[in-house]
């Protein structure tokens, strides 16, 4: 009975999309779903409305309220326009920036959004073509805009697209602006509420001049120009994985001084179909396989990759046996944090007010590096908007050095407010040159960091649960972990638990509850054990999956101890997986 009621409710919702306010293609797609005896597509397309999560609006493209299409994008833009006009009513001119990546329909969605903003009397700066997400963030700040959007689904499969909304500081929106925008979007009930007819006089196309300014500013963050000049011809393979990085990253590397950038021609092809990969995700070894093959062929020293919207960075280096090894996001962040602090110490430029930021699921070794070097440290929720929130609160008071997350995102500069693969690629190349100047490979430098600050090994496991039933299953899994808390993991007693949904922690050592000092709640559970293991569990905010983050530590006294420590850590992780039932 409950299922029949649900389907009837969904059918009524879908029938609204058969009205004359919707185009013929959309009406035909919806009618086909209504006529299909199998209601699966109908349910998945209409059982809910797309909502802003940690990454904004994101979903599979197609007709329906739970799909990415001109109407869901239009409703988001109309609602955002309404909210901007309320919040910035005191301005003579409200301005926004619109960017997009390589995905199918991204340009169309960007132009539709430009029309809607302009129809609402808002000035629009629209990029002439695809550009990296961080460059869009940069332009918001540079042009003193009230906000901006970018059409991208980051590293998701080709069926997806997305819509990220940004505030006047260049960062993705957080409360109250995200919730208030959602409230305005929810008031847009049908296509008739959306102003699709744009004012071309309010739309300005931007491109090369902005690119040059962005690259010029990025060049100011280099810490070792003399080292780069000595190793300018170091062979670096770079792949954009069919995305926006092809426009900017080789040029930025050249501006830094690197003269030997080796391309992967097949992956320089801009395509929303991502023809050479199953998934354009730099976390996936397969996505970097062609770049690694090119590195082997050319005897390169570093492989760099960016995801489709060039905000996340992937890297590969040769290990001590000359075998190419992919760095995970924690290792990349470790290298960047270590270098940004160590190099400033060498240069004598630390003033005492510097700080770094990481997310709560990112390696604790970063905390160790910061604390041992007496650098300020912040731990925030997953999602780069929380790192940007710390930057916003400290602007003009403290000096930002860098911030990152295990999911391959890092920001080296303070004039952008989202993760930036452009600057990350440049600084990673600089780190490789700096290591080479000391007679080290990048891999050996990483091991030196472990020897100095402790060995840690991190593994992320995602359990995919698609659709409405999947969402319910994930919710049940989180409830089970809360109702039946773990007291032992892989033979090691749990000493501390954090539940960020209730902002409560519990110490098993002292048998005491305590409050967690966070600005808001988040659906994340964490366990700490006697053997210095950290387990984090959270549903993804942008994908149909529940994520498990495992971090284990092993004692080392020197670089020579690391292989044995790695072996022990790998064994421990396998036991933890069994304990968690994954």
C-alpha positions in Angstrom: 0.0 0.0 0.0 2.8 2.4 1.0 4.6 1.8 -2.4 1.3 2.5 -4.3 0.9 5.7 -2.5 4.4 6.7 -3.2 4.1 5.9 -6.9 0.9 7.8 -7.2 2.5 10.8 -5.5 5.4 10.6 -7.9 3.1 10.3 -11.0 1.3 13.5 -10.0 4.6 15.3 -9.6 5.8 14.0 -13.0 2.6 15.0 -14.7 3.3 18.7 -13.9 6.3 18.3 -16.3 3.9 17.5 -19.1 2.7 21.1 -19.1 3.4 23.7 -21.8 6.1 25.4 -19.7 8.4 22.5 -20.4 10.0 21.8 -23.8 8.9 19.1 -26.1 12.0 16.9 -25.5 11.4 17.0 -21.8 7.7 16.2 -22.1 8.4 13.2 -24.3 10.9 11.8 -21.9 8.6 12.2 -18.9 5.6 10.7 -20.8 7.8 7.7 -21.7 8.6 7.1 -18.0 4.9 7.5 -17.1 3.9 4.9 -19.8 6.6 2.4 -18.8 5.2 -0.5 -16.8 8.5 -0.6 -15.0 8.3 2.5 -12.7 12.0 2.4 -11.6 13.2 5.3 -13.8 10.1 7.3 -12.9 10.7 6.9 -9.2 14.5 7.6 -9.4 13.8 10.7 -11.5 11.1 12.2 -9.3 11.1 10.8 -5.8 12.9 13.8 -4.5 14.4 17.2 -5.6 18.1 17.6 -6.0 19.5 19.3 -2.9 22.7 21.1 -2.1 25.2 18.8 -0.3 28.9 19.2 0.4 29.5 19.7 -3.3 26.3 21.6 -4.2 23.7 20.3 -6.7 24.8 17.1 -8.4 23.0 14.3 -10.2 22.5 12.1 -13.3 21.4 14.1 -16.3 17.9 13.6 -17.6 14.3 14.7 -17.2 12.9 14.9 -13.6 13.1 16.8 -10.4 15.9 14.5 -9.2 17.9 14.9 -12.4 20.3 17.5 -13.8 18.4 19.3 -16.6 17.6 22.9 -17.7 14.7 23.1 -15.3 16.5 21.9 -12.1 19.5 24.1 -13.1 17.0 26.9 -13.9 15.2 26.5 -10.5 18.6 26.6 -8.7 19.7 29.7 -10.6 16.3 31.5 -10.1 16.3 30.7 -6.4 20.0 31.8 -6.1 19.1 35.0 -8.0 16.2 35.7 -5.7 18.5 35.3 -2.6 21.3 37.4 -4.0 18.8 40.2 -4.7 17.7 40.0 -1.1 21.1 39.9 0.5 22.8 42.5 -1.8 19.9 44.9 -2.3 22.1 47.7 -1.1 24.4 47.3 -4.1 23.9 49.3 -7.3 25.0 46.3 -9.3 25.0 42.6 -8.2 27.6 40.6 -10.1 28.2 36.9 -10.6 30.7 34.7 -12.4 29.7 31.5 -14.3 32.2 28.8 -15.3 31.8 25.3 -16.6 33.8 22.1 -17.2 34.0 19.7 -20.2 30.9 17.7 -19.3 28.0 17.1 -21.7 25.5 19.9 -21.4 27.8 22.0 -19.2 28.0 24.9 -21.7 24.3 24.8 -22.3 23.6 24.9 -18.5 26.1 27.7 -18.1 24.4 29.8 -20.9 20.9 29.1 -19.5 22.1 30.2 -16.1 23.6 33.4 -17.6 20.3 34.2 -19.2 18.4 33.6 -15.9 20.8 35.7 -13.8 20.6 38.5 -16.4 16.8 38.3 -16.7 16.8 39.0 -12.9 18.9 42.1 -13.4 22.2 40.6 -12.3 25.5 41.3 -14.1 27.1 38.1 -15.4 30.8 37.3 -16.2 30.6 34.2 -18.4 33.8 32.4 -19.3 34.2 32.0 -23.1 34.8 28.3 -22.7 35.6 25.6 -20.1 37.8 26.8 -17.2 39.0 25.3 -13.9 36.8 25.6 -10.8 39.5 27.5 -8.9 39.8 30.1 -11.6 36.1 30.8 -11.2 36.6 31.3 -7.5 39.6 33.6 -8.2 37.4 35.8 -10.5 34.7 36.2 -7.9 37.3 37.8 -5.6 39.1 39.7 -8.3 36.0 41.3 -9.8 34.4 41.7 -6.3 31.3 39.7 -7.3 28.5 38.7 -4.9 28.7 35.1 -6.0 29.2 32.6 -8.7 28.4 29.2 -10.0 30.3 26.5 -11.9 28.7 23.7 -13.9 30.6 20.5 -13.0 30.3 17.1 -11.5 34.0 17.0 -10.6 35.2 13.4 -11.0 31.9 11.6 -11.2 31.1 9.3 -14.2 30.0 10.8 -17.5 26.3 10.4 -16.8 26.5 13.1 -14.1 26.6 16.9 -14.1 26.5 19.4 -11.2 26.1 22.9 -10.1 28.2 24.5 -7.4 27.2 27.8 -5.9 29.7 30.3 -4.4 29.4 33.3 -2.2 31.2 36.7 -2.3 34.4 35.4 -0.7 34.9 32.9 -3.6 34.0 29.9 -1.5 31.2 27.4 -1.8 28.2 28.5 0.3 27.7 27.4 3.9 25.0 28.1 6.4 23.0 30.3 6.4 23.5 31.1 2.8 23.2 27.5 1.5 20.0 26.9 3.5 18.5 30.2 2.6 19.2 29.6 -1.1 17.6 26.2 -0.9 14.5 27.8 0.7 14.4 30.2 -2.3 14.9 27.3 -4.8 12.1 25.4 -3.1 9.7 28.3 -3.8 10.3 27.8 -7.5 7.6 25.3 -8.0 7.3 25.0 -11.8 9.1 26.2 -14.9 6.8 29.1 -15.2 8.5 30.6 -12.1 11.9 30.7 -13.9 12.9 33.8 -15.9 14.6 32.1 -18.9 14.7 35.1 -21.2 18.0 36.8 -20.7 19.3 40.3 -21.1 22.4 40.1 -23.3 23.5 43.6 -22.2 24.2 42.2 -18.8 26.3 39.2 -20.0 30.1 39.8 -20.5 32.3 37.1 -21.9 35.7 36.7 -20.2 38.7 34.6 -21.1 42.4 35.1 -21.9 42.9 38.3 -19.9 41.6 36.6 -16.8 43.7 33.5 -17.5 46.9 35.6 -17.6 46.0 37.4 -14.3 45.3 34.1 -12.6 48.6 32.6 -13.8 50.5 35.7 -12.9 49.1 35.6 -9.3 49.8 31.9 -9.0 53.5 32.6 -9.9 53.8 34.7 -6.8 53.5 31.6 -4.5 56.7 29.9 -5.7 59.2 29.4 -2.9 62.1 28.0 -4.9 62.6 29.8 -8.2 66.3 29.2 -8.1 65.8 25.5 -7.7 63.4 25.4 -10.6 65.9 27.2 -12.8 68.5 24.5 -12.0 66.0 21.7 -12.9 63.8 23.5 -15.4 64.1 20.6 -17.9 62.9 18.0 -15.4 60.5 15.7 -17.4 56.9 16.1 -16.1 54.0 14.1 -17.7 50.7 15.9 -17.3 47.2 14.8 -18.2 43.9 16.8 -17.8 41.9 13.5 -18.2 39.9 15.3 -21.0 39.0 18.2 -18.7 39.6 21.9 -18.1 43.2 21.6 -16.9 44.4 21.4 -20.5 43.6 25.2 -20.7 45.7 26.3 -17.8 48.0 23.9 -16.1 50.7 23.4 -18.8 50.8 27.2 -19.1 51.1 27.7 -15.3 53.9 25.1 -15.1 55.7 26.9 -17.9 55.3 30.2 -16.1 56.8 28.7 -13.0 59.8 27.8 -15.1 59.3 24.2 -16.1 60.2 23.7 -19.7 59.7 20.0 -20.3 56.0 19.3 -20.0 55.1 16.0 -21.7 51.5 15.6 -22.8 49.2 12.6 -23.2 47.7 13.6 -26.5 44.7 11.2 -26.3 43.7 12.8 -23.0 44.2 16.4 -24.1 41.0 15.9 -26.1 38.3 17.8 -24.4 35.3 15.4 -24.0 32.4 14.9 -21.6 32.4 11.2 -22.7 35.9 10.7 -21.2 36.7 8.2 -24.0 40.0 6.9 -22.5 38.8 6.2 -19.0 36.0 4.5 -17.2 36.0 7.2 -14.5 37.8 10.6 -14.8 38.9 10.3 -11.1 42.6 10.9 -10.2 42.0 8.6 -7.2 41.6 5.7 -9.6 44.8 4.0 -10.9 43.2 3.4 -14.3 42.7 7.1 -14.8 46.4 7.7 -14.6 47.5 4.5 -16.5 48.1 6.3 -19.8 50.1 9.1 -18.1 52.2 6.5 -16.3 52.8 4.6 -19.5 53.9 7.9 -21.1 56.3 8.5 -18.2 57.8 5.1 -18.6 58.2 5.7 -22.3 59.9 9.0 -21.8 61.8 8.3 -18.6 60.0 11.2 -16.8 60.4 12.0 -13.2 56.9 13.0 -12.2 53.3 12.4 -13.3 50.6 15.0 -12.6 46.9 14.8 -13.4 43.8 16.9 -12.7 40.1 15.9 -12.7 37.6 17.3 -15.2 37.2 20.7 -13.4 40.8 20.9 -12.3 40.3 21.3 -8.6 41.7 17.9 -7.6 45.2 16.7 -8.3 46.7 13.2 -8.8 50.4 12.3 -8.8 52.7 9.4 -9.4 56.4 9.0 -8.6 59.0 6.3 -9.0 59.7 4.3 -5.9 63.2 3.1 -4.9 63.0 0.2 -7.4 62.1 2.6 -10.2 58.5 1.4 -10.3 55.8 4.1 -10.8 53.7 4.5 -7.6 50.6 6.5 -7.3 50.5 8.9 -4.3 47.2 9.0 -2.4 45.6 12.2 -1.3 47.0 12.0 2.2 50.6 11.6 0.9 50.1 14.5 -1.5 48.8 16.7 1.3 51.7 15.6 3.5 54.3 16.5 0.9 52.7 19.9 0.3 52.3 20.8 4.0 55.8 19.7 4.8 57.3 21.7 2.0 55.2 24.8 2.5 56.3 24.9 6.2 59.9 23.7 5.8 60.8 25.9 2.9 59.4 29.0 4.7 61.5 28.1 7.7 64.6 27.8 5.5 63.8 31.2 3.9 63.2 32.8 7.3 59.8 34.1 6.3 57.7 32.6 9.1 56.1 35.4 11.2 54.5 33.3 13.9 50.9 33.8 12.8 50.8 31.1 10.1 48.2 28.2 10.1 47.2 25.2 8.1 43.9 23.4 7.8 42.9 19.8 7.1 39.6 17.8 7.2 38.8 15.5 10.1 39.2 12.4 7.8 42.6 13.4 6.6 45.8 12.0 8.1 46.7 13.0 11.6 50.4 13.2 10.6 49.6 16.7 9.2 48.6 17.7 12.7 51.9 16.4 14.0 53.9 18.4 11.4 52.1 21.6 12.3 52.4 21.1 16.0 56.1 20.2 16.0 56.8 23.3 13.9 54.5 25.5 16.1 52.2 26.3 13.2 48.5 27.0 13.8 46.3 24.1 13.0 42.5 23.6 12.3 40.5 20.5 11.8 37.3 20.9 9.8 34.5 18.8 8.2 34.8 17.2 4.8 34.2 19.7 2.0 36.6 22.5 1.0 34.0 25.1 1.9 34.9 24.4 5.6 38.6 25.1 4.9 37.5 28.3 3.2 35.4 29.2 6.2 38.5 29.1 8.4 40.3 31.3 5.8 37.3 33.7 5.9 37.4 34.0 9.7 41.2 34.5 9.8 41.4 37.0 6.9 43.5 39.9 7.9 44.4 38.3 11.2 46.5 35.2 10.4 48.6 34.0 7.5 47.2 31.0 5.6 49.9 28.5 4.4 47.9 25.7 3.0 45.0 23.4 3.4 44.0 20.0 2.1 41.8 16.9 2.3 42.5 13.2 1.7 40.2 13.3 -1.4 43.1 14.8 -3.5 42.2 18.5 -2.9 44.7 21.1 -1.8 44.9 24.9 -1.8 48.3 26.6 -1.7 47.3 30.2 -2.1 44.9 32.5 -0.3 43.5 34.4 -3.3 41.3 31.4 -4.2 38.8 29.8 -1.9 38.4 26.3 -3.3 40.8 23.4 -3.9 43.1 24.2 -6.8 44.8 21.5 -8.9 46.6 24.3 -10.9 48.6 25.6 -8.0 48.9 22.1 -6.5 50.5 20.8 -9.8 52.9 23.7 -9.8 54.0 23.3 -6.2 54.3 19.5 -6.5 56.6 20.0 -9.5 58.5 22.5 -7.4 58.8 20.0 -4.6 60.2 17.3 -7.0 62.8 19.8 -8.2 63.6 20.8 -4.5 64.0 17.1 -3.6 66.2 16.5 -6.7 68.3 19.5 -5.7 69.1 17.6 -2.4 69.8 14.4 -4.3 66.5 12.8 -3.4 63.6 11.5 -5.4 60.1 12.7 -4.4 59.4 9.2 -3.1 62.5 9.4 -0.9 61.4 12.8 0.4 58.1 11.3 1.4 59.9 8.6 3.4 62.1 11.2 5.0 58.9 12.9 6.2 57.7 9.6 7.7 61.0 9.0 9.4 60.8 12.4 11.0 57.1 12.6 11.9 55.9 9.0 12.1 54.7 6.5 9.6 51.0 6.4 8.8 49.0 4.5 6.2 45.6 5.5 5.1 42.9 3.6 3.1 39.5 4.8 2.0 36.7 2.3 1.2 33.5 3.3 -0.4 30.4 1.1 -0.3 28.1 2.1 -3.1 24.3 2.0 -2.5 22.4 3.6 -5.4 19.0 5.1 -5.6 16.2 5.6 -3.0 16.7 2.1 -1.5 20.4 2.7 -1.4 20.0 5.9 0.5 17.7 4.1 3.0 20.3 1.3 3.4 23.1 3.9 4.1 20.9 5.6 6.7 20.3 2.2 8.4 24.0 1.4 8.4 24.8 4.7 10.2 22.0 4.0 12.7 23.4 0.6 13.4 26.9 2.0 14.1 25.3 4.5 16.5 23.0 2.0 18.2 25.7 -0.7 18.5 28.9 1.3 19.0 32.2 -0.6 18.5 34.3 -1.2 21.6 37.1 -3.0 19.9 38.5 -2.8 16.3 40.9 -5.5 15.0 41.9 -6.5 18.6 42.6 -3.0 19.8 40.3 -1.3 22.3 38.4 1.8 21.3 39.6 4.7 23.5 37.6 7.5 22.1 34.5 8.1 19.9 33.3 11.2 18.2 29.8 11.6 16.9 29.6 14.8 14.9 25.9 14.5 14.3 25.3 15.1 18.0 28.6 16.9 18.6 29.3 14.5 21.5 32.4 12.5 22.2 33.1 9.8 24.7 36.3 8.8 26.4 36.4 5.1 27.4 39.6 5.7 29.4 37.9 8.3 31.7 34.4 7.0 31.1 33.3 10.6 30.4 31.2 12.3 27.7 32.4 15.6 26.3 31.3 18.2 23.7 32.9 18.6 20.2 33.8 22.1 19.3 32.4 22.4 15.8 30.3 25.2 14.3 27.6 22.8 13.1 26.7 19.1 13.0 27.7 16.5 10.4 26.8 12.9 9.8 30.2 11.5 10.7 31.3 8.9 13.3 35.0 8.5 14.4 36.7 5.9 16.5 40.2 6.1 18.0 41.9 3.0 19.4 44.7 2.1 21.8 47.1 1.4 18.9 46.7 4.9 17.4 44.2 3.9 14.8 41.6 6.3 13.5 38.4 5.1 11.8 35.9 7.6 10.2 32.5 6.7 8.8 30.3 9.0 6.8 27.8 9.0 3.9 29.0 10.9 0.9 27.4 14.3 0.4 27.6 14.1 -3.4 27.5 10.4 -4.4 25.4 7.3 -3.4 27.9 5.7 -1.1 29.0 5.3 2.5 32.7 6.0 3.1 35.1 4.4 5.6 38.4 6.1 6.2 41.0 4.0 8.0 44.3 5.4 9.3 46.9 3.3 11.1 50.3 4.2 12.6 53.5 2.3 13.0 56.6 3.3 14.9 59.8 4.0 12.8 63.2 5.3 13.8 64.6 5.7 10.3 63.9 5.4 6.6 65.1 1.9 6.8 62.2 0.9 9.1 59.5 2.0 6.7 59.1 -1.1 4.5 58.5 -3.3 7.6 56.2 -0.6 9.0 54.2 -0.5 5.8 53.8 -4.3 5.8 52.6 -4.3 9.4 50.2 -1.4 8.6 48.7 -3.2 5.6 48.1 -6.3 7.7 46.4 -4.2 10.3 44.1 -2.5 7.8 42.9 -5.9 6.5 42.0 -6.9 10.0 40.1 -3.6 10.5 38.1 -4.3 7.3 36.9 -7.6 8.8 36.0 -5.9 12.1 33.9 -3.3 10.2 32.3 -5.9 8.0 33.4 -4.3 4.8 
